[in-house]
Amino acid sequence: MENQKTDSQPKKTPILTRLARSKAARIIGVVILIVLAIVGAIILKTLNSRVYTDQADIEAPTITLSPTTPGVLQKIFVNVGDHVNADTPVAQVGNQLIQTQVAGIITSTKNSIGQNVSPSDAIVTMIDPTTLRAVAHLDEDKGLSSVQVGEHVVFTVDAFAGKQYQGIVDEISPTARQGDVVFNISDARETQEFDVKIRFDVTAYPELTNGMSAKVWIYKN
């Protein structure tokens, strides 16, 4: 008799279990949505707080060594890649010795021994490695207006993938790069490209050399 009475009672436990599970699933779903919203907001804030470009490289200003008067190029004393000190003779034009004014690295020489050259001819070119900068080439509509001198920069170079370098914005070019006009299909306008020069500690990163390709992240203040 007791067994029959027990069997006749409604089985509420499975229903309550399903309700509990349904409620738990809704709570979990809400929690997941909140977490996704927070993560999305963080990502959006991060993206809006920085300017990125993969159009960048390591550069130093080119130093041109030329004669002060016309004459015949007699000798070249240096080769491309040579490290030279200040006041080092690099070439002879007529009786004139062409000398460096600062220490640096030879990047090119004029191969025209025996020919007449003029003061407008670059006999030897060089760079001063202490003036190396990471130079980002930014389109005018890709965050250029928000970049300011002194902002923190993180950059990488293709030659040393995975290693990050630190720097600060040192200079923003007031004029567009010559010959670097990008055609914007979306509005049929030409987009100008500007240089943003980034200073870094060259003594801390001796592996960085002129001409290396780079990627740059500029963090807005």
N, C-alpha and C positions, 0 to 999 in steps of 0.2 A: 504493500500500500504506500509506503514511504517513497519507493522508487517511482511509482506512477505519479505521485504528487510532484516529485522533483521534475519529471519529464514534461509535465504540463505547464511549468513555469516558462514565461517568454525568455528567450536567450538574448539579452541586451548587450552582452560583452562584445561580440563582433561588431555591432553597430557603433558602439562607443569607441572601439579601437579604430574603426575607419574614420570616424569624425575627428578623433585625436590626430591621426596621421594626416588627414586633410588639412587640419589647422596648422600642424607642424610644417607641412609642405608650403602653405601660404606664408608662414612666418619666414621660412628659409628663403622663399622666393623674394620676399620684400627685403630681407637682409642682403641678398645677392644684388638686387637692383640698387640698393643704397651704396654698397661697396663699389659697384661699377660706376655709379654716378660720381662718387668721390674720386676714384681713379681717373675717370675721364676729365674731371675738373682739374686735377693735378697735372695731367698730361697737357691739357689745353693751356693752362697757366704757364707751364714750362715752355711750350712751343711759342707762346706769345711773348715770353721774356727773353728770347734770343733770336739772333739772325744767323742763318746758316748758308754757306756756299761751298761747293766743291770746286769752284773756279778760283784757285789761289795758287801761289807759288812762293818760293823763297828767293828774294832778289836783293841786290845791292846796286847802288848807282854806278854806272860805267864811268871810269876815268879815262879820258882821251889824252894821249901824249903825242904832240905834234911839234914840228920845227917852228921857230919864230921867223925864219926867212927861207925862201925857196932854195933848193939845192939838190944834189944827187944823193940818193940813199946809198950810203957806203956799206954799212954793216947793221945787223941786228944781233944784239948780245944776249937775248933771252928767248925762251920757248914758252909756248902755251902751257899753263899749269905751274910755272915756276913761282916760288914765293920769293919776293924781293923786299929789301929794306928801303927806307927812305934814302934819297940822294944816290940811288944806284943807276949808273948809265945803262940804258936799254937799247939805244940805237945811235948811229952817227949819220948825220946829213951834212954833206960837205965837210966843213971843219967843226961843225957844231955837234956837241954831245947832248943827246936828249936824256934827261934824268927823271927819276920818280921824285915826287914831293912827299909821298907817304908810303908806308909799307903796304904790301898787298899781294894779290895773285894776278899773274898775267892771263888774260882771257883771249887775246888775239894779237897777231903781228902782221905787218904788211910785207908780202912776199914779192917785192919788186926791186931787188938789189940792182943798182946801176941805172935806175930810172929817176927822172926829175920828179920831185915832190914839192908840194906847196904847204903853207901854214894851215890850209883847210884839210889836209890829208891826215887821217889818223894812222900814225906809224905803229903805235902800240896802244892797246887798251888793257885796262886792269880794273880790279875792284879792291876796295878796302873791306875785308871780312868783318871788321868791327861795325860796319854800317848795314849788315844784313838785316832784312826785315821780312816778315811774312806779309805778303800783299794779297788782299782779297779783292776780287773784281766783282763788284755788286751792281746788279741792274737797279736803275733808279726807282723801280716799283717793287723791289723785293726787300723793303725794310731799311733802305739807305737813309731815309729822313729821320729815323729813330736812333741811328748810331751816333755816339758822341765820343770825343776824345777822352781817354782815361778809363773807358769801360774794359772790363775783364774779358779775356779771350782764351779759349782753349783751341788748339789746332793739332792736327796730325799731318804726317807726310807719308806719301805712298812708299817711300824707301824703307821706312821703319814702321810698318803696320802694327797697330795695337799700342804704340807708345804715344802718350799725350804730352803736349808742350803747353806752357803757360806764357801769356803775354798781355799787353794792354794796347788799346787803340792809341796810336801815336799821331796819326795825321789822316785827314779825309781830303782827298783831292777836290779842289774847287771846280775843276773842269773835267769833262768826260774824256775817256781814253780815245785817242785818235784811231780811227779805222775799226773801232769795236762797237758797231751799232747793231743791235738785235732787233729783228722784225717781229713784232707782237701780232700774231694772227688774230687773237681775240678781238682786238679793236682796230686793227689795220694801222697801227702807229709804230714808229721807230722808238725803241727803248735804248737810252744811253747807258753806258756802263762806266762806273767810277771806281777808282782805286782807294782802298782803305788800308793804310800801312800800320802794321802791328809790330811794336818793339818787344824784343825778348832778350834775355841774358845770353849773349853769344858765348860767353865763357862756360855757361852751364850746359850748353848744347853744342859741343864742338863738331858733332857729326852732321849738323845741318850745313849744307853748301848751296851755293848759287844755282838756281834753276830747278830745284826740287819741286815737284807738284805737292800741293797741300789741300787740306779741307779745314774750314774755319767755322767756329761757333762763337759769335759775339754776344755776350750776356749784357742786357740792358740794365742800367742803373735804376 
